[in-house]
Amino acid sequence: MMKLLYIAAISIVGSSSAFAKEIIHYKNVPVTITLTEGEERSIEFGDHVQVGMTKGQQEGDLFRVQSAQGFIHIKPNKVFTTQRVQIKRITDGRVILLDLVSSPKSQDSLANLEPVQILLDEENIAGGQTIETIEEGKSSLPEEPSITPVELVRYASQRLYGPTRLHHDVRGIIDTPLGLKESIRVFKGEAKYKTVSTPIVAYRGGAYYLAGIYIKNTSAEKLQLDYLDLNLPFHTATFQHHTLESNGVPGDSTILYLVSEEPLKNILQPWTYYHDLREAERARLAELEK
């Protein structure tokens, strides 16, 4: 049974900085966040947040912002100079000001994709300890890697789409067996009859399991993939591409990254699996009675 439907749009780019994290201490001065046109960057605030945008920013379609679980994910649609947005933390009402700057895509701009964590300068963390106290005690505490769904998806996507020279092992992420190689039914609705889907890779990171599922358009029409058509239980779902070209045309396939808190053998059966079996049996018996 699916607990929550988190739809994460993850930026997938081969870069050695994809595994780094920039930490910024907020001191009531607007923070400049550099972005790359067409690529997504994630910012963590340590609390659920609301994003305040101006009317001009919304009407100009300068960038897309999604907020979930203490993160915002920003994807600029074009190049622009400084655009200020207001971030409000829900629990304490604190306001953080961001100045967004979007530059054209280039090799140098790939560094702008690493995630950012913003901490209030006076903020206490980990049961009242300050950041300085945590840093001093790090050497005496065993570090247990905490892998987020975002990190897990980025790891898998880089393995599948990034050049081999940029493949790096990440502590806390391991390969896991898929348990099956045959095609599975991923979608309901129109995509159910126009695609074939096969699990090809699986990883585990922290409390999460990821299945990378190859999806191919088998129809003669272009197909738009919709998260609401997914017929599998999951925690987070991300398509590498949301639009599939017609069968036989470059771009007719993609990867679905499916993240769950349960082992893959528990999630790679569609919700309607047993219902479909019953319907198939009824149809078979009806055919025999004719």
Backbone torsions as a table, in degrees:
resi	resn	phi	psi	omega
1	MET	NA	130.7	-178.7
2	MET	-74.8	126.8	179.2
3	LYS	-75.2	-53.1	-178.3
4	LEU	-144.3	150.6	177.5
5	LEU	-102.9	101.7	176.3
6	TYR	-103.8	122.1	177.7
7	ILE	-106.8	110.1	-175.8
8	ALA	-108.1	125.0	173.7
9	ALA	-96.9	105.8	-171.1
10	ILE	-104.3	132.3	174.5
11	SER	-73.3	127.3	-176.4
12	ILE	-116.5	104.0	178.7
13	VAL	-141.2	134.1	177.6
14	GLY	-69.9	114.3	179.7
15	SER	-159.8	138.6	179.4
16	SER	-68.1	-18.6	179.1
17	SER	-81.1	-4.1	-176.5
18	ALA	-63.5	-19.1	-176.5
19	PHE	-102.1	-2.4	179.2
20	ALA	-88.6	168.3	176.1
21	LYS	-142.1	128.1	177.2
22	GLU	-90.5	125.0	179.1
23	ILE	-105.3	126.8	-179.2
24	ILE	-121.4	128.8	175.4
25	HIS	-92.4	117.3	-175.6
26	TYR	-82.5	125.7	-177.2
27	LYS	-122.6	41.3	178.3
28	ASN	62.7	24.4	173.9
29	VAL	-121.1	131.4	-178.5
30	PRO	-50.3	136.2	-179.1
31	VAL	-98.3	128.6	177.7
32	THR	-85.7	124.9	178.0
33	ILE	-113.8	116.6	179.0
34	THR	-86.5	137.8	-176.7
35	LEU	-127.3	164.6	177.3
36	THR	-120.4	128.9	-177.4
37	GLU	-51.5	126.5	176.1
38	GLY	82.7	-2.1	-178.4
39	GLU	-118.2	147.3	-175.1
40	GLU	-95.7	145.2	175.4
41	ARG	-131.2	139.9	-176.4
42	SER	-106.8	139.6	179.6
43	ILE	-129.3	129.1	-177.2
44	GLU	-105.3	136.5	-177.4
45	PHE	-119.2	-3.7	178.0
46	GLY	75.3	9.9	179.9
47	ASP	-163.9	156.8	173.2
48	HIS	-63.0	139.2	-174.1
49	VAL	-132.5	159.0	169.8
50	GLN	-113.7	145.3	-177.9
51	VAL	-110.3	125.1	178.0
52	GLY	-102.9	121.6	179.4
53	MET	-120.2	153.3	176.5
54	THR	-79.3	162.2	178.5
55	LYS	-63.1	-38.0	179.4
56	GLY	-64.1	-37.7	178.4
57	GLN	-65.6	-40.3	179.9
58	GLN	-68.4	-45.9	-178.1
59	GLU	-69.5	-30.9	-179.8
60	GLY	-78.9	-7.4	-180.0
61	ASP	49.4	46.1	-177.6
62	LEU	-71.6	-38.0	-177.1
63	PHE	-156.4	159.3	175.8
64	ARG	-106.6	134.4	178.7
65	VAL	-125.6	129.6	173.1
66	GLN	-123.4	136.9	-178.2
67	SER	-119.8	129.9	179.3
68	ALA	-161.5	131.3	171.4
69	GLN	54.4	42.8	176.4
70	GLY	83.2	1.9	177.4
71	PHE	-115.3	150.7	161.2
72	ILE	-119.4	145.1	-179.1
73	HIS	-120.4	116.1	-173.5
74	ILE	-111.9	129.2	177.1
75	LYS	-128.1	109.8	179.0
76	PRO	-73.7	135.5	179.8
77	ASN	-89.4	-12.3	-178.6
78	LYS	-158.2	174.0	175.5
79	VAL	-80.2	135.8	176.9
80	PHE	-153.9	158.0	175.4
81	THR	-84.7	-168.5	-169.6
82	THR	-53.8	124.8	174.8
83	GLN	-126.5	120.5	-177.0
84	ARG	-91.9	133.3	173.6
85	VAL	-125.5	154.4	-177.3
86	GLN	-111.4	124.8	179.5
87	ILE	-108.6	125.4	-179.8
88	LYS	-114.8	121.6	177.0
89	ARG	-76.4	132.7	-172.3
90	ILE	-69.5	-44.5	-171.8
91	THR	-66.4	-49.1	-174.4
92	ASP	-108.5	-2.6	177.2
93	GLY	75.0	3.9	-179.2
94	ARG	-65.3	144.2	-178.7
95	VAL	-110.6	133.5	177.7
96	ILE	-121.1	129.4	-178.9
97	LEU	-100.5	130.0	177.9
98	LEU	-117.3	136.4	170.9
99	ASP	-106.3	110.0	-177.4
100	LEU	-91.4	134.7	177.0
101	VAL	-131.8	124.6	-178.3
102	SER	-110.4	129.5	179.9
103	SER	-118.8	161.6	179.7
104	PRO	-64.0	155.1	179.9
105	LYS	-72.1	132.6	175.7
106	SER	-154.6	173.9	179.7
107	GLN	-61.7	-39.2	-179.4
108	ASP	-69.1	-27.4	-175.3
109	SER	-75.5	-9.4	-179.2
110	LEU	-63.0	-24.2	178.5
111	ALA	-66.1	-19.2	-179.0
112	ASN	-75.9	2.5	-175.4
113	LEU	-97.5	-10.7	-178.1
114	GLU	-64.5	144.5	-179.5
115	PRO	-66.8	155.6	-179.4
116	VAL	-121.5	138.4	172.4
117	GLN	-117.1	125.0	-179.2
118	ILE	-108.2	124.2	179.1
119	LEU	-117.0	136.6	173.0
120	LEU	-65.6	139.8	-171.9
121	ASP	-58.9	-37.6	-176.7
122	GLU	-97.6	6.8	-172.4
123	GLU	-68.9	132.2	173.5
124	ASN	-89.9	143.1	179.2
125	ILE	-135.6	164.6	175.0
126	ALA	53.9	61.2	171.9
127	GLY	68.5	39.9	174.0
128	GLY	93.0	-5.4	177.8
129	GLN	-80.0	142.2	176.9
130	THR	-80.9	167.9	178.6
131	ILE	-59.0	-40.5	-179.9
132	GLU	-62.9	-40.0	179.7
133	THR	-63.9	-40.8	178.6
134	ILE	-62.0	-44.6	-178.9
135	GLU	-61.3	-40.2	-178.8
136	GLU	-66.1	-32.8	-175.4
137	GLY	-92.3	-0.7	-176.0
138	LYS	-60.4	-38.3	-175.3
139	SER	-66.4	-23.4	-177.2
140	SER	-98.3	-4.6	-178.6
141	LEU	-110.6	134.6	176.0
142	PRO	-68.1	132.7	-178.5
143	GLU	-89.9	122.9	176.7
144	GLU	-106.9	114.2	-176.4
145	PRO	-62.0	135.5	176.9
146	SER	-111.6	110.2	-175.8
147	ILE	-100.0	127.0	177.6
148	THR	-93.0	160.9	175.3
149	PRO	-56.7	-36.3	179.0
150	VAL	-61.0	-46.6	-179.9
151	GLU	-65.0	-37.7	-179.2
152	LEU	-66.3	-42.6	179.3
153	VAL	-67.1	-41.6	179.2
154	ARG	-63.4	-39.4	178.5
155	TYR	-61.4	-48.8	-177.9
156	ALA	-64.2	-41.8	-177.6
157	SER	-67.0	-36.2	178.8
158	GLN	-69.0	-35.8	176.5
159	ARG	-63.6	-35.3	-175.5
160	LEU	-87.8	-33.5	-172.9
161	TYR	-116.4	-20.5	-177.1
162	GLY	-83.6	156.1	176.8
163	PRO	-63.4	149.6	-175.9
164	THR	-57.8	-34.0	-177.5
165	ARG	-64.5	-17.9	179.7
166	LEU	-100.0	7.3	177.7
167	HIS	-78.2	122.0	179.3
168	HIS	-130.3	138.9	172.8
169	ASP	-69.1	143.6	178.0
170	VAL	-119.8	123.8	-180.0
171	ARG	-59.8	127.5	-179.9
172	GLY	102.5	-12.3	178.1
173	ILE	-113.2	126.6	-177.9
174	ILE	-132.6	155.1	172.8
175	ASP	-70.4	144.6	175.4
176	THR	-133.0	154.4	179.2
177	PRO	-71.5	142.1	177.7
178	LEU	-73.7	-36.2	-177.8
179	GLY	89.2	-16.5	176.2
180	LEU	-158.6	153.4	-179.7
181	LYS	-123.0	-12.9	-176.1
182	GLU	-75.3	167.7	179.7
183	SER	-63.9	147.5	177.1
184	ILE	-127.6	163.3	179.0
185	ARG	-94.9	109.4	-176.3
186	VAL	-93.9	-35.8	-170.1
187	PHE	-110.2	160.2	161.9
188	LYS	-115.0	176.8	179.9
189	GLY	73.9	-155.0	-175.0
190	GLU	-59.9	-41.1	-176.6
191	ALA	-65.4	-21.2	179.2
192	LYS	-59.0	-36.2	-174.9
193	TYR	-98.2	-5.3	-174.3
194	LYS	-116.6	5.8	-178.3
195	THR	-135.6	158.2	167.9
196	VAL	-124.2	137.4	-172.4
197	SER	-129.4	132.4	-178.0
198	THR	-138.0	124.0	174.6
199	PRO	-64.4	136.1	-178.3
200	ILE	-126.6	-26.5	177.7
201	VAL	-141.2	158.7	177.1
202	ALA	-149.2	139.9	178.3
203	TYR	-138.1	158.0	172.9
204	ARG	-126.8	136.3	177.4
205	GLY	-141.5	114.0	-178.5
206	GLY	61.8	-122.1	-177.5
207	ALA	-92.8	6.1	-171.7
208	TYR	-117.9	149.1	174.5
209	TYR	-116.8	141.0	178.6
210	LEU	-125.5	135.5	171.5
211	ALA	-116.6	128.0	173.4
212	GLY	-96.2	115.8	-172.5
213	ILE	-113.0	120.5	179.0
214	TYR	-77.7	126.3	-178.2
215	ILE	-121.9	128.8	-178.2
216	LYS	-126.3	135.5	176.3
217	ASN	-77.8	121.6	-179.8
218	THR	-101.9	2.5	-176.8
219	SER	-99.3	171.3	178.8
220	ALA	-89.8	8.6	-177.0
221	GLU	-118.6	151.7	173.2
222	LYS	-67.1	143.0	-173.5
223	LEU	-127.9	129.7	176.0
224	GLN	-97.8	121.1	-178.8
225	LEU	-84.5	141.1	-175.8
226	ASP	-129.4	129.8	178.8
227	TYR	-60.2	-30.6	-178.0
228	LEU	-69.8	-13.5	178.1
229	ASP	-89.9	-3.2	-179.8
230	LEU	-66.5	133.9	-175.7
231	ASN	-115.3	31.6	178.2
232	LEU	-129.0	147.0	175.2
233	PRO	-72.0	140.6	-179.6
234	PHE	-161.6	166.0	175.3
235	HIS	-97.8	-47.3	179.6
236	THR	-138.7	138.8	178.3
237	ALA	-131.3	136.6	-179.5
238	THR	-142.5	128.1	173.1
239	PHE	-91.5	139.1	172.4
240	GLN	-64.9	-41.6	175.0
241	HIS	-134.6	144.7	-178.3
242	HIS	-96.3	-13.8	-179.9
243	THR	-121.6	130.8	177.4
244	LEU	-109.2	131.8	174.6
245	GLU	-71.2	167.7	-179.8
246	SER	-63.4	157.1	-176.2
247	ASN	-55.9	134.0	178.7
248	GLY	90.9	-8.5	179.3
249	VAL	-100.4	138.9	176.2
250	PRO	-51.3	131.8	-176.1
251	GLY	97.1	12.8	-179.1
252	ASP	-85.9	5.6	-179.3
253	SER	-140.2	163.0	178.6
254	THR	-157.5	-176.6	176.2
255	ILE	-120.0	134.9	170.4
256	LEU	-101.8	124.2	176.1
257	TYR	-98.3	113.6	-176.1
258	LEU	-112.3	117.6	-177.2
259	VAL	-111.5	136.1	-178.6
260	SER	-141.6	160.9	174.2
261	GLU	-92.6	2.5	179.7
262	GLU	-115.5	154.3	176.4
263	PRO	-54.6	150.3	-172.7
264	LEU	-60.7	-32.0	-178.7
265	LYS	-63.1	-19.6	179.6
266	ASN	-88.3	-13.7	-174.4
267	ILE	-115.9	-12.4	-176.7
268	LEU	-87.7	20.9	169.5
269	GLN	-113.6	129.5	-178.2
270	PRO	-63.6	156.3	178.5
271	TRP	-57.7	-33.4	-175.7
272	THR	-92.8	15.3	-173.3
273	TYR	-56.0	-53.2	-176.6
274	TYR	-72.8	-32.7	174.7
275	HIS	-62.7	-42.5	178.9
276	ASP	-64.0	-37.8	177.7
277	LEU	-62.6	-43.8	179.5
278	ARG	-63.0	-41.9	-179.5
279	GLU	-65.1	-38.9	178.8
280	ALA	-65.3	-39.1	178.8
281	GLU	-66.7	-41.6	178.0
282	ARG	-61.4	-42.0	-179.7
283	ALA	-65.1	-38.3	179.5
284	ARG	-65.4	-43.8	179.3
285	LEU	-66.3	-37.8	178.5
286	ALA	-63.4	-36.9	179.7
287	GLU	-68.2	-36.0	179.2
288	LEU	-69.3	-28.6	-178.4
289	GLU	-78.3	-13.9	-178.1
290	LYS	-70.7	NA	NA
